[in-house]
Amino acid sequence: MELWQILLLVGVAVLMAVVGFALGVIYRKKVGEKLIKSAETEAERIVEDAKKQGETKKKEALLEAKEEALRIKNETERELKERRNDLNRIERRTIQKEETLDKKIENLDKKEEQLNKKIAENTELTASIEKVKEEQTALLSKIAGMSPEEAKQALLDRVESESKHEVAMRLSAAEQEFKEKSDEMAKDIISLAIQRCASDSVSEATVSVVDLPNDEMKGRIIGREGRNIRAIETLTGVDLIIDDTPEAITISTFDPIRREVARLALEKLISDGRIHPSRIEEMVEKSRREVDAIVKKEGEQATFETGIHGINGELVKILGRLKFRTSYGQNALKHSIEVAHISGMIASELGVDVTLAKRAGLLHDIGKAMNHEVDGSHVQIGVDLAKKYKENKDVVHAIEAHHGDVDPKTYIAVIVQAADAISAARPGARRENLENYIKRLQRLEEIANGFAGVEKSFAIQAGREIRIMVKPDEITDDQMVFIARDIASKIEAELEYAGQIKINMIRETRVQDFAK
């Protein structure tokens, strides 16, 4: 091979080597650039992922911080609200106590001012009277030339000497006349009236017994946890005594109307068989309506029996309530009818208006039908009722005078006074102990009802407990403590009793709705 060929081959080889090297360099450059670009892309991706993760963690941290802040805020607000409520309650109680104290202080100031005013007026009046007395005494002494004692003695001696004989003669004549006529006439009239009026002696007890079909009924009447018996006692104001007596329950209360309402309601519940608080309330209300009807019927029967007509219808209803009242154990309605008959008989013998005497006798104790609801004596209540319903003025006066509160000024008043004494004085007609017992129970309820916010009260357990229902919108739970203490203090101050009396105050809130 020739040299140029060899050189050409060498040159081609070198050229190819150079080209190959260049191509290799270019390839490695491109591969490197590609790797660098891929690395940069991956780095950017990693950075982006890191940024995203950082943002996510940042958001999570912020969210957790916000939730923690909200929780702390809610707890703080709740604690603040509770403390604010406590402060408000304390503030309200403090304001109420301050208002009560202010009222008491104001009342005391007013009473003190009135007392000082009266003392000043009495002092001025006493001084004025003494001054006038001294002036008149001095004037009389100057005119008569005698001292007051000498003038007084001279006048008394003169009057005594002039009138002694005349007075003695008149007294003797009057005494003789009365002995001859009045005793005999009075005995005849009274004996005749008593003979013609033969009434039974009626004695009222303070308990009623309701028969049961079986002893299982006792448990149904008591109810779950005693809710039924509590409902009956609260609605009627009686005391239910459930003991070992077979097939019987005892109803105890001093008020016969309450006892009758409770008896009728129990009999209806036992007959019906459905015994629960709402049914009890319904039956008690129905029994009250029945007792009202009985009261009206008894009043009409009393007017028919005595032959008295034209009495106002409302007054007839009030008269019928006397059936459920007693006076010293004597039924008040029977007593009034008896007094009406006796008054009519005495009036007939004396030639006085018989109808008017009967009317006055029938209505003389009408105030006893209202003395549980109205303050005052039964005499004053009766006078007010008679005037309200336009009764005859002689009847009003007879009611007012039948216990000697005022002097009798008419024959009718004297007759009714005598007839009332005759009816009450019959053997066995009255019992003192029962009346005192009932009066004490009535006074217990009057004391409790006299306090503001008391809705109604019931004396139960033979006067050993007073159950008081308060108005929930006027009396708070805290106020009940003070009211109970005040009632207990007043009972201790005004009543005499053995043992102790329990003050049981009840504050009940009811909500009613209807599904239509």
MOMO-V54425 format. One line per field, one symbol per residue. ss: DSSP state (@ for helix, = for strand, . for the rest). burial: + if it has 9 or more other ideal C-beta (glycine too) atoms within 8 Angstrom, else -. A space follows every 50 residues. Layout:
# MOMO-V54425
ss = ???
burial = ???
This chain:
# MOMO-V54425
ss = ..@@@@@@@@@@@@@@@@@@@@@@@@@@@@@@@@@@@@@@@@@@@@@@@@ @@@@@@@@@@@@@@@@@@@@@@@@@@@@@@@@@@@@@@@@@@@@@@@@@@ @@@@@@@@@@@@@@@@@@@@@@@@@@@@@@@@@@@@@@@@@@@@...@@@ @@@@@@@@@@@@@@@@@@@@@@@@@@@@@@@@@@@@@@@@@@@@@@.... ..=...=====....@@@@@@@.@@@@@@@@@@@@@..===......=== ==...@@@@@@@@@@@@@@@@@....@@@@@@@@@@@@@@@@@@@@@@@@ @@@@@@......@@@@@@@@@@@@.==..==@@@@@@@@@@@@@@@@@@@ ...@@@@@@@@@@..@@@@........@@@@@@@@@@@....@@@@@@@@ @.........@@@@@@@@@@@@@@@......@@@@@@@@@@@@@@@@@@. ...=======@@@.======......@@@@@@@@@@@@@@@@@@...... .======.........
burial = -----+-------------------------------------------- ------------------------------------------+--+---- ------------------------------------+--++------+-- +--+----------------------++---------+++-+++--+-+- +--+-+++-+-+----++-++++---++++++++++++++++-----+++ ++++++++++++++++++++-+--+---+++-++-+++-+++-+++++++ -++--+-+--+---+++++++++++++++++++++++++++++++++-++ -+-++++++++++++++++++----+-++++++++++-+-+--+++++++ ++-----+-+-+++++++++-+++-+--++---++-++-++++++++++- +-++--++++--++++++++----+---++--++-+++-++---+----- +-+-+++---------
